Amino acid sequence: MTILVGMRELARNLNILDGYDYVDVEDKKTHEYKGLFVSPKYADEFKSFLEDKISKEHQVKLDRIMKYAGKGRVHERFNNLTSSQIKEKVALEKYGE
């Protein structure tokens, strides 16, 4: 079962939440949807659902970023060289002496 309540009603009487599976909250003045309260019997299940969903969203973002990770690595043969020394070495390899 569900019910639609206003912010004032909810603030004045929290017992409204009892007996409902979830309660939609709306600002009655502006008719703006404010959120949802879930019954304690569904809270754990809903929490795990949200954690999984958020985790998947983060993984998608991480996968998109990781496609480009490591693309700017410097080759081992240039270790411990300054940028000008690297440029010089590359020029010598490409064009010779």
C-alpha positions in Angstrom: 0.0 0.0 0.0 1.1 3.5 -0.6 0.0 7.1 0.2 0.9 10.6 -1.0 1.5 13.0 1.9 2.7 16.6 2.3 5.8 17.8 4.0 3.8 19.4 6.8 1.7 16.3 7.4 4.8 14.2 7.7 6.6 16.6 10.0 3.6 16.8 12.3 2.8 13.1 12.4 5.4 10.5 11.7 2.9 7.8 12.5 1.6 8.3 9.0 4.5 6.1 7.8 3.2 3.1 9.8 1.1 0.6 7.8 2.3 1.6 4.4 4.9 -0.2 2.2 6.1 3.2 1.0 5.0 6.8 1.2 5.4 9.4 -1.5 6.2 12.9 -0.2 5.1 16.0 -2.1 5.3 19.7 -1.4 1.5 20.4 -1.5 2.1 24.1 -2.1 4.3 23.8 -5.2 3.2 20.2 -6.1 6.9 19.3 -6.3 7.8 15.7 -5.7 10.2 15.5 -2.7 10.9 11.8 -2.3 10.0 8.5 -1.0 10.0 6.8 2.4 10.3 3.0 2.4 8.9 0.7 5.0 11.5 -0.8 7.4 10.6 -4.3 6.2 11.8 -3.3 2.7 14.7 -1.0 3.8 17.5 -3.6 3.8 16.5 -5.0 0.4 16.1 -1.5 -1.1 19.5 -0.4 0.4 21.3 -3.4 -1.2 19.5 -2.6 -4.5 20.7 1.0 -4.4 24.3 0.0 -3.4 24.4 -2.4 -6.4 23.1 0.2 -8.8 25.5 2.9 -7.6 28.4 0.4 -7.7 27.5 -0.5 -11.3 27.3 3.2 -12.3 30.7 3.9 -10.7 32.2 0.8 -12.5 30.9 2.1 -15.9 32.5 5.5 -15.3 35.7 3.8 -14.1 35.8 1.6 -17.2 35.4 4.6 -19.5 38.3 6.3 -17.7 40.5 3.2 -17.7 40.4 3.0 -21.5 42.7 5.9 -21.5 44.8 5.1 -18.5 48.4 4.4 -19.3 48.3 5.9 -22.8 50.8 8.6 -21.7 53.4 6.2 -20.4 57.0 6.9 -21.3 58.9 4.0 -22.8 61.5 2.2 -20.6 64.4 3.4 -22.8 63.7 7.0 -21.7 63.8 6.3 -18.0 65.8 8.9 -16.0 66.1 11.3 -19.0 65.0 14.9 -19.0 62.5 16.0 -21.6 65.2 17.7 -23.7 67.3 14.5 -23.6 64.2 12.4 -24.7 63.6 14.8 -27.6 67.3 14.6 -28.7 67.2 10.8 -28.5 64.0 10.5 -30.6 65.4 12.9 -33.2 68.6 10.9 -33.4 66.6 7.6 -33.8 64.4 9.1 -36.5 66.8 11.1 -38.5 70.2 9.7 -37.5 73.3 11.9 -37.0 
